[in-house]
Amino acid sequence: MYRSIIASVIQGHGVASGKIEDSPYPLGTIEIQTPHFKNHDLDLSNLFKGTLNLNIEPNTFEMIASEFRFRNVHWADGFPPEDFSFSRYMVLFYDR
């Protein structure tokens, strides 16, 4: 199923990619999390290690079903485990 919505790219915090100078994760959180996913047959090593932050207001988004879901991933000491969901999406960029 395809659905189109208008979105604008917004700046993230830079922690996932490791771009922010004072991050406790100099290589980014994605670099640390990726091996946990690979252990469960999701290899993200060839993908960009960052996020695409989109503002879709006034719309909202809820992931109901995902291709991959990992529960209670403990990827960093001092933080509780997290749940992660992954699905493929196509993003088309139009410069206005």
SVG drawing of the C-alpha trace seen along z (x, -y; Angstrom):
<svg xmlns="http://www.w3.org/2000/svg" viewBox="-3 -26 37 40">
<polyline fill="none" stroke="black" stroke-width="0.4" points="0.0,0.0 1.3,-3.4 0.3,-6.7 1.8,-10.1 2.1,-12.9 3.9,-16.2 6.9,-16.3 9.8,-18.6 13.2,-17.5 14.1,-18.8 17.4,-18.7 17.8,-15.9 19.9,-15.9 23.0,-14.3 23.3,-11.6 22.3,-8.7 24.9,-9.6 27.6,-10.8 27.6,-14.3 27.1,-16.2 30.4,-17.1 29.3,-16.4 27.6,-13.1 28.4,-10.2 28.6,-8.1 31.3,-9.6 30.6,-7.1 26.8,-7.5 24.2,-5.2 23.5,-3.5 27.1,-2.2 26.6,-0.6 23.1,0.8 23.8,2.3 25.6,5.4 22.6,6.3 20.4,6.3 22.9,8.2 22.8,11.0 19.1,11.4 19.5,11.4 19.1,7.7 22.3,6.4 22.3,2.6 26.1,2.3 25.9,1.1 23.4,-1.7 24.0,-5.3 24.5,-5.5 22.1,-8.3 18.4,-9.2 16.1,-11.1 13.9,-13.3 10.7,-14.3 8.0,-16.7 4.6,-15.4 2.3,-17.7 -0.6,-17.8 -0.5,-14.1 0.6,-11.4 2.3,-8.1 1.9,-4.8 3.8,-1.6 1.2,1.1 3.3,4.0 7.0,4.1 9.3,6.4 11.7,6.7 10.9,6.1 13.4,6.5 12.2,6.2 14.3,5.4 17.5,4.7 20.1,3.7 22.6,1.8 24.1,-0.7 25.1,-0.4 23.2,-2.7 20.1,-2.8 17.1,-0.4 16.5,1.9 14.6,0.5 12.3,1.9 13.2,1.3 11.0,1.8 12.2,1.7 10.4,1.6 11.3,0.5 10.0,-2.9 10.5,-4.9 11.1,-8.6 10.9,-10.8 12.4,-14.3 10.9,-17.2 12.5,-20.6 9.9,-23.3"/>
</svg>
